[in-house]
Amino acid sequence: MLFERVMGTPGLGEFERLAAAVTLKECQFPELAERLLLQLLRDQPNYPYAHYEIGASRRWMGRTEEALPAYRRAVELAPDIFAFRLALVEVLHGLGRHEEADAQSALFRPQTTNERDRLDLLWSLAEYLRVFPKAYARTALAQVRTEYDWIGPREVAARIEAAVNNARPFSLIRLGDGEGAFARISDADEARFARLYGWMRAEWVRFLFGPDFDAEASGYADLTRGLMAAATEADVLGVPYPSWVEHEYALVSGRGIPCLLNVHRDLLMHPPSLRPAVCDQLVHVHLHNEGLIEPVLRKARGLTIISCLPGLDELIRGRFSLDDVELLPVPSEFTAPHLREANHRGGEAFPAAYKQIMRQLSQPQGGRVFIVAAGTLGKFYATAIKRHGGIALDLGSLVDGWMRLPSRPDYDGNLAL
């Protein structure tokens, strides 16, 4: 119906139809965007922007091979448009066609500082893809599952329940792209991919704290150098799962590929003396959907929630019939679109609020259960809770679903309490 409404709008020119397709893609309707663009090309077969946007829509859907001819045609029609050739070279490298990508790269004629910077980043990503193609990633993920004792949601729930029953220190920590950005494999690896790693870390810092945050001066850069070591103190560690990693390779994502793969590379390069079990990073959703988390939480003698969402404590108190529930509020992330219309705690998350929370957590916890939903800083909170005798469950964005906040594309109300 949406497609027919767009196509039925009188007076739409080629630019308006192109703009409508881009909007559809960015609103999570890439299939409709592709249909609109294909119809546009039937009328204007040599419109380079339509070919480029078809490539972008197909890439968005992970159909990288099908994106390639669309990008090639856009470059043929408009060889001087930087963005067209950049996308073509990215996809060629992503598909392992490095010689053709290099031939196309030789034709770049950057005109601005921004274009030269984007080329530097492209070449660093290309080098990463040469060294760590998708086949390497598949092997690394399988190796982590073998060396770290992979377990499923039911076993995760059983281990949490045993810790709650015995008031035994425990932590479940989940690592995603935000944490993988700060994994450090070796000095040689840091030097080899300095441009790529510097960019992806700066992107995450900007996402978490805003454009004016100084990671070095604030001490955040120093803190995150110890993130993986702290996280591997967990009893159970959620790691990026194969389909997620495959998806990022299909997108040829300059941020997603190294962020997710480097979690696994770090675990293989720096195994702790006592290795945690590993599970899928999406374990928090599995625990909810399989009805495994509620019975465990009902057994909690006391529950503290670390979150930026006021009212979450009252919701959980009523839903799980618990008397002793408290909220330890933390500031929200700078970029949190799902919170624009929701009540949440603002303010500066680091360093002041972080230090205050860590002081509160660094006292005997006596088996108290903590639900941690505090992003990358939450991994340090979970580690401190376990060190001081508590039980930390890094449930992250699941609590957004409990509160009916769409923080992820597939959080459509099915996770609500």
Stockholm file with secondary structure:
# STOCKHOLM 1.0

chainA/1-417         MLFERVMGTPGLGEFERLAAAVTLKECQFPELAERLLLQLLRDQPNYPYAHYEIGASRRWMGRTEEALPAYRRAVELAPDIFAFRLALVEVLHGLGRHEEADAQSALFRPQTTNERDRLDLLWSLAEYLRVFPKAYARTALAQVRTEYDWIGPREVAARIEAAVNNARPFSLIRLGDGEGAFARISDADEARFARLYGWMRAEWVRFLFGPDFDAEASGYADLTRGLMAAATEADVLGVPYPSWVEHEYALVSGRGIPCLLNVHRDLLMHPPSLRPAVCDQLVHVHLHNEGLIEPVLRKARGLTIISCLPGLDELIRGRFSLDDVELLPVPSEFTAPHLREANHRGGEAFPAAYKQIMRQLSQPQGGRVFIVAAGTLGKFYATAIKRHGGIALDLGSLVDGWMRLPSRPDYDGNLAL
#=GR chainA/1-417 SS CHHHHHHTSTTCCHHHHHHHHHHHHHTTCHHHHHHHHHHHHHHCTTCHHHHHHHHHHHHHTTCHHHHHHHHHHHHHHCTTCHHHHHHHHHHHHHTTCHHHHHHHHTTCCCCSHHHHHHHHHHHHHHHHHHHSCHHHHHHHHHHHHHHTTBCCHHHHHHHHHHHHHTTCCEEEEECCHHHHTTCCCCHHHHHHTHHHHHHHHHHHHHHHHCTTCCHHHHTHHHHHTTHHHHHTTSSEEEECCHHHHHHHHHHTCTTHHHHHHHHHHHHHHSCCSSCCEEEETTHHHHHHHTTCHHHHHTTCSSEEEEESCTTHHHHHHHHTTCSCEEEEECCCCSCCGGGTTSCCCCSCIIIIIHHHHHHHHSSCCTTCEEEECCTTHHHHHHHHHHHTTCEEEECTTHHHHHTTCCCSTTCSSTTCC
#=GC SS_cons         CHHHHHHTSTTCCHHHHHHHHHHHHHTTCHHHHHHHHHHHHHHCTTCHHHHHHHHHHHHHTTCHHHHHHHHHHHHHHCTTCHHHHHHHHHHHHHTTCHHHHHHHHTTCCCCSHHHHHHHHHHHHHHHHHHHSCHHHHHHHHHHHHHHTTBCCHHHHHHHHHHHHHTTCCEEEEECCHHHHTTCCCCHHHHHHTHHHHHHHHHHHHHHHHCTTCCHHHHTHHHHHTTHHHHHTTSSEEEECCHHHHHHHHHHTCTTHHHHHHHHHHHHHHSCCSSCCEEEETTHHHHHHHTTCHHHHHTTCSSEEEEESCTTHHHHHHHHTTCSCEEEEECCCCSCCGGGTTSCCCCSCIIIIIHHHHHHHHSSCCTTCEEEECCTTHHHHHHHHHHHTTCEEEECTTHHHHHTTCCCSTTCSSTTCC
//
